[in-house]
Amino acid sequence: MNESLEQLAKRISSLIPGDVKNLQNDFENNVHSLLQSSLTKMNLVTREEFDVQSAVLQRTREKLEQLEKQIEKLK
């Protein structure tokens, strides 16, 4: 995710006019920090964390289905 933020910060900073290019690095760092801060506040998760939680949910669903079948057999 940091790579994407860096690329986005560079794209935004590339729009700066040539006469203020000496401020480009400082601007890139500020944009990167702003983007990182904004995304952190959104409580986003990484793809890896999402995939792990999806797998946990799938196992939970399977266990629930097994338990439901056992309950039906007991009736």
Secondary structure, DSSP 8 states (H G I E B T S, - for coil): -HHHHHHHHHHHHTTS-GGGGGGHHHHHHHHHHHHHHHHHHTT---HHHHHHHHHHHHHHHHHHHHHHHHHHHH-
